[in-house]
Amino acid sequence: MPRVSVTEAKKSFSEFLNRAAYGNERIVVTSHDKPKAAVISIEDLRRLEWLEDVAAAMEADAEFEAGEALEWEAVKDEL
């Protein structure tokens, strides 16, 4: 995965943006040689968000299976 400094990223922002968007590259932006952020395509972002949703659903399912889920009536009463 390519790494660029904040200074390089500022100078060539559109280049790195296009590389992420059209070349499907993931570019790590560093500050003082430490990873600070990443430039990724919108498709990668959507995949990450989908994975977060899947993980949340799996966690909720595990809680339900373990009997830790709240009953709907109790939740409704609290709202």
PyMOL CGO cylinders between C-alpha atoms (Angstrom):
from pymol import cmd
from pymol.cgo import CYLINDER

trace = [
    CYLINDER, 0.00, 0.00, 0.00, 1.54, 3.33, -1.01, 0.3, 1, 1, 1, 1, 1, 1,
    CYLINDER, 1.54, 3.33, -1.01, 2.40, 5.76, 1.77, 0.3, 1, 1, 1, 1, 1, 1,
    CYLINDER, 2.40, 5.76, 1.77, 2.69, 9.52, 1.29, 0.3, 1, 1, 1, 1, 1, 1,
    CYLINDER, 2.69, 9.52, 1.29, 3.39, 12.34, 3.69, 0.3, 1, 1, 1, 1, 1, 1,
    CYLINDER, 3.39, 12.34, 3.69, 0.81, 15.00, 4.44, 0.3, 1, 1, 1, 1, 1, 1,
    CYLINDER, 0.81, 15.00, 4.44, 2.99, 17.44, 2.50, 0.3, 1, 1, 1, 1, 1, 1,
    CYLINDER, 2.99, 17.44, 2.50, 3.04, 15.16, -0.58, 0.3, 1, 1, 1, 1, 1, 1,
    CYLINDER, 3.04, 15.16, -0.58, -0.70, 14.58, -0.27, 0.3, 1, 1, 1, 1, 1, 1,
    CYLINDER, -0.70, 14.58, -0.27, -1.38, 18.32, -0.20, 0.3, 1, 1, 1, 1, 1, 1,
    CYLINDER, -1.38, 18.32, -0.20, 0.80, 18.95, -3.25, 0.3, 1, 1, 1, 1, 1, 1,
    CYLINDER, 0.80, 18.95, -3.25, -0.75, 16.17, -5.34, 0.3, 1, 1, 1, 1, 1, 1,
    CYLINDER, -0.75, 16.17, -5.34, -4.17, 15.70, -3.79, 0.3, 1, 1, 1, 1, 1, 1,
    CYLINDER, -4.17, 15.70, -3.79, -6.05, 15.25, -7.07, 0.3, 1, 1, 1, 1, 1, 1,
    CYLINDER, -6.05, 15.25, -7.07, -3.51, 12.65, -8.25, 0.3, 1, 1, 1, 1, 1, 1,
    CYLINDER, -3.51, 12.65, -8.25, -3.93, 10.56, -5.09, 0.3, 1, 1, 1, 1, 1, 1,
    CYLINDER, -3.93, 10.56, -5.09, -7.69, 11.01, -5.17, 0.3, 1, 1, 1, 1, 1, 1,
    CYLINDER, -7.69, 11.01, -5.17, -7.84, 9.74, -8.75, 0.3, 1, 1, 1, 1, 1, 1,
    CYLINDER, -7.84, 9.74, -8.75, -5.53, 6.83, -7.96, 0.3, 1, 1, 1, 1, 1, 1,
    CYLINDER, -5.53, 6.83, -7.96, -7.89, 5.79, -5.19, 0.3, 1, 1, 1, 1, 1, 1,
    CYLINDER, -7.89, 5.79, -5.19, -11.09, 6.42, -7.14, 0.3, 1, 1, 1, 1, 1, 1,
    CYLINDER, -11.09, 6.42, -7.14, -10.11, 4.98, -10.51, 0.3, 1, 1, 1, 1, 1, 1,
    CYLINDER, -10.11, 4.98, -10.51, -7.11, 2.79, -9.77, 0.3, 1, 1, 1, 1, 1, 1,
    CYLINDER, -7.11, 2.79, -9.77, -8.60, 1.19, -6.65, 0.3, 1, 1, 1, 1, 1, 1,
    CYLINDER, -8.60, 1.19, -6.65, -5.44, 2.07, -4.72, 0.3, 1, 1, 1, 1, 1, 1,
    CYLINDER, -5.44, 2.07, -4.72, -5.49, 2.58, -0.98, 0.3, 1, 1, 1, 1, 1, 1,
    CYLINDER, -5.49, 2.58, -0.98, -3.11, 5.35, -0.05, 0.3, 1, 1, 1, 1, 1, 1,
    CYLINDER, -3.11, 5.35, -0.05, -1.95, 5.88, 3.52, 0.3, 1, 1, 1, 1, 1, 1,
    CYLINDER, -1.95, 5.88, 3.52, -1.21, 9.48, 4.48, 0.3, 1, 1, 1, 1, 1, 1,
    CYLINDER, -1.21, 9.48, 4.48, 1.48, 9.80, 7.11, 0.3, 1, 1, 1, 1, 1, 1,
    CYLINDER, 1.48, 9.80, 7.11, 2.54, 12.50, 9.51, 0.3, 1, 1, 1, 1, 1, 1,
    CYLINDER, 2.54, 12.50, 9.51, 6.02, 12.23, 11.03, 0.3, 1, 1, 1, 1, 1, 1,
    CYLINDER, 6.02, 12.23, 11.03, 6.25, 8.74, 9.47, 0.3, 1, 1, 1, 1, 1, 1,
    CYLINDER, 6.25, 8.74, 9.47, 3.14, 7.55, 11.33, 0.3, 1, 1, 1, 1, 1, 1,
    CYLINDER, 3.14, 7.55, 11.33, -0.10, 6.59, 9.55, 0.3, 1, 1, 1, 1, 1, 1,
    CYLINDER, -0.10, 6.59, 9.55, -2.67, 9.33, 10.01, 0.3, 1, 1, 1, 1, 1, 1,
    CYLINDER, -2.67, 9.33, 10.01, -5.41, 8.68, 7.45, 0.3, 1, 1, 1, 1, 1, 1,
    CYLINDER, -5.41, 8.68, 7.45, -6.14, 6.85, 4.23, 0.3, 1, 1, 1, 1, 1, 1,
    CYLINDER, -6.14, 6.85, 4.23, -7.53, 7.78, 0.84, 0.3, 1, 1, 1, 1, 1, 1,
    CYLINDER, -7.53, 7.78, 0.84, -9.78, 5.02, -0.45, 0.3, 1, 1, 1, 1, 1, 1,
    CYLINDER, -9.78, 5.02, -0.45, -12.37, 4.64, -3.19, 0.3, 1, 1, 1, 1, 1, 1,
    CYLINDER, -12.37, 4.64, -3.19, -16.06, 5.10, -2.50, 0.3, 1, 1, 1, 1, 1, 1,
    CYLINDER, -16.06, 5.10, -2.50, -16.49, 1.39, -3.24, 0.3, 1, 1, 1, 1, 1, 1,
    CYLINDER, -16.49, 1.39, -3.24, -14.04, 0.54, -0.45, 0.3, 1, 1, 1, 1, 1, 1,
    CYLINDER, -14.04, 0.54, -0.45, -15.91, 2.86, 1.90, 0.3, 1, 1, 1, 1, 1, 1,
    CYLINDER, -15.91, 2.86, 1.90, -19.22, 1.20, 1.05, 0.3, 1, 1, 1, 1, 1, 1,
    CYLINDER, -19.22, 1.20, 1.05, -17.69, -2.25, 1.66, 0.3, 1, 1, 1, 1, 1, 1,
    CYLINDER, -17.69, -2.25, 1.66, -16.37, -1.12, 5.05, 0.3, 1, 1, 1, 1, 1, 1,
    CYLINDER, -16.37, -1.12, 5.05, -19.77, 0.28, 6.01, 0.3, 1, 1, 1, 1, 1, 1,
    CYLINDER, -19.77, 0.28, 6.01, -21.45, -2.94, 4.89, 0.3, 1, 1, 1, 1, 1, 1,
    CYLINDER, -21.45, -2.94, 4.89, -19.00, -4.99, 6.98, 0.3, 1, 1, 1, 1, 1, 1,
    CYLINDER, -19.00, -4.99, 6.98, -19.74, -2.80, 10.01, 0.3, 1, 1, 1, 1, 1, 1,
    CYLINDER, -19.74, -2.80, 10.01, -23.48, -3.45, 9.49, 0.3, 1, 1, 1, 1, 1, 1,
    CYLINDER, -23.48, -3.45, 9.49, -22.85, -7.20, 9.20, 0.3, 1, 1, 1, 1, 1, 1,
    CYLINDER, -22.85, -7.20, 9.20, -20.73, -7.18, 12.37, 0.3, 1, 1, 1, 1, 1, 1,
    CYLINDER, -20.73, -7.18, 12.37, -23.45, -5.29, 14.26, 0.3, 1, 1, 1, 1, 1, 1,
    CYLINDER, -23.45, -5.29, 14.26, -26.08, -7.76, 13.05, 0.3, 1, 1, 1, 1, 1, 1,
    CYLINDER, -26.08, -7.76, 13.05, -23.92, -10.72, 14.10, 0.3, 1, 1, 1, 1, 1, 1,
    CYLINDER, -23.92, -10.72, 14.10, -23.39, -9.17, 17.52, 0.3, 1, 1, 1, 1, 1, 1,
    CYLINDER, -23.39, -9.17, 17.52, -27.13, -8.59, 17.93, 0.3, 1, 1, 1, 1, 1, 1,
    CYLINDER, -27.13, -8.59, 17.93, -27.83, -12.18, 16.85, 0.3, 1, 1, 1, 1, 1, 1,
    CYLINDER, -27.83, -12.18, 16.85, -25.30, -13.51, 19.38, 0.3, 1, 1, 1, 1, 1, 1,
    CYLINDER, -25.30, -13.51, 19.38, -26.90, -11.44, 22.14, 0.3, 1, 1, 1, 1, 1, 1,
    CYLINDER, -26.90, -11.44, 22.14, -30.32, -12.79, 21.16, 0.3, 1, 1, 1, 1, 1, 1,
    CYLINDER, -30.32, -12.79, 21.16, -29.07, -16.38, 21.12, 0.3, 1, 1, 1, 1, 1, 1,
    CYLINDER, -29.07, -16.38, 21.12, -27.47, -15.86, 24.55, 0.3, 1, 1, 1, 1, 1, 1,
    CYLINDER, -27.47, -15.86, 24.55, -30.76, -14.55, 25.91, 0.3, 1, 1, 1, 1, 1, 1,
    CYLINDER, -30.76, -14.55, 25.91, -29.31, -11.08, 26.40, 0.3, 1, 1, 1, 1, 1, 1,
    CYLINDER, -29.31, -11.08, 26.40, -31.68, -9.28, 24.04, 0.3, 1, 1, 1, 1, 1, 1,
    CYLINDER, -31.68, -9.28, 24.04, -34.41, -7.06, 25.44, 0.3, 1, 1, 1, 1, 1, 1,
    CYLINDER, -34.41, -7.06, 25.44, -38.03, -7.89, 24.83, 0.3, 1, 1, 1, 1, 1, 1,
    CYLINDER, -38.03, -7.89, 24.83, -39.76, -5.54, 22.39, 0.3, 1, 1, 1, 1, 1, 1,
    CYLINDER, -39.76, -5.54, 22.39, -42.40, -4.55, 24.93, 0.3, 1, 1, 1, 1, 1, 1,
    CYLINDER, -42.40, -4.55, 24.93, -39.72, -3.48, 27.42, 0.3, 1, 1, 1, 1, 1, 1,
    CYLINDER, -39.72, -3.48, 27.42, -37.96, -1.41, 24.79, 0.3, 1, 1, 1, 1, 1, 1,
    CYLINDER, -37.96, -1.41, 24.79, -41.25, 0.17, 23.72, 0.3, 1, 1, 1, 1, 1, 1,
    CYLINDER, -41.25, 0.17, 23.72, -42.07, 1.07, 27.32, 0.3, 1, 1, 1, 1, 1, 1,
    CYLINDER, -42.07, 1.07, 27.32, -38.68, 2.77, 27.75, 0.3, 1, 1, 1, 1, 1, 1,
    CYLINDER, -38.68, 2.77, 27.75, -39.20, 4.86, 24.63, 0.3, 1, 1, 1, 1, 1, 1,
]
cmd.load_cgo(trace, "trace")
